[in-house]
Amino acid sequence: MNLTGRQYLAIPGPSVVPDRVLNAMHRASPDIYTGELHEMMPGLCEDLKQVARTTHHVAIYVANGHGAWEAANTNLFSPGDHALALVTGRFGEGWAQSAEALGVTMQRLDFGRRSPVDPDEVARALGEDRGERISVVLMTHADTATSVRNDVAAVRAAIDRAGHPALLAVDCIASLGCDRFEMDAWGVDVMVSASQKGMMTPPGLGFVWLNEKARQASAGARWRTPYWDWTPRIEAKQFYQRFGGTAPTHHLYGLRAALDMLVREEGIEAAWSRHERLARAVWSAFEAWGDGDGEAAGIGLNIADPAFRSHAVTTVKMASPRATQLREWTKANAGVTLGIGLGMAPEGDPAADGFMRIAHMGHVNTHMVLGALGAIEAGMTALGIPHGVGALSRAAEALA
């Protein structure tokens, strides 16, 4: 079908980029040796710290989220080190694998694809590490695949309860700017994120925030290379040192515009509230669709407890292959692209056709979410997928 109007990419990254950010990037190449880029950096770094709720350090890399993982790994680990990975989906497992590839001995606590981290299990595992070989606990705040949101403060409390010296490193790639996150107040030592989700900027920037404890621990890391070393980036005396070479000039202009919108205008607290409101509208709709006739179609939310659901993305289950059929219909007929069931079944397993994801992260508002939900209902009707009634009304009530 030849669709007119604007297409809506409702996948969990890259997210919708505001016109204002695109316009900020649409310029000639700037002077990288002096001038406005240099003058812009102190305020940009301070705003990045505000988003993470930290007074400590931030390093910026020309990289995606996987690059941010590697930046953290190379500064935290040496060959033969031990770490504990708390896995609640594909991306928790991905970070663990990236550290293992460097030679880190990884112990995993895998909580499956529908449950959050159990802090008591963390305390137990660390209590059994009597030689204190585990140097870092890795976890994901919100896993983009499963849409589980973990209680970071409770994990820090578990580490402290065990009396263990391990650092706490948290992946906030999906959650930053969408879900409440308090780096300093929650006792997080290292935090990683990227530009392409709640930060409303095209893929290409990776961020690592770190406190003094992590900085000191990194001094002996033997995996550090000149590019990944975070020390010159956070102690930069020359502009180029912040980026390990040529700056990502146009991404910085876009990020500046995005931070103006997120921090200086809307405010991070208000952004968290907006994302929670939009998420609850999506949950309300799918709960209604899953009632009555929807039970036959197996429609439901992947995470049962709302307290552990991401406010940035929602993973939905349906009887296979209906999720894939519905995604294909909304893209072809309604101009709405929904996310695939990434990591919800082994690769090649048709069960993945029973999952899809709808993002509500970043530059998203009420009419965008209601429009996407309306397209989903139209698709279910067109495809003959049984579903409950009243979903859009319940979503509207949640938003009202």
Beta strands, then each sheet from edge to edge (+ up, - down):
strand 1: 8-10
strand 2: 57-62
strand 3: 82-87
strand 4: 105-110
strand 5: 134-140
strand 6: 167-171
strand 7: 190-194
strand 8: 205-210
strand 9: 300-301
strand 10: 313-317
strand 11: 336-340
strand 12: 355-359
sheet 1: 1+ 11+ 12- 10+ 9-
sheet 2: 2+ 8- 7+ 6+ 5+ 3+ 4+
end
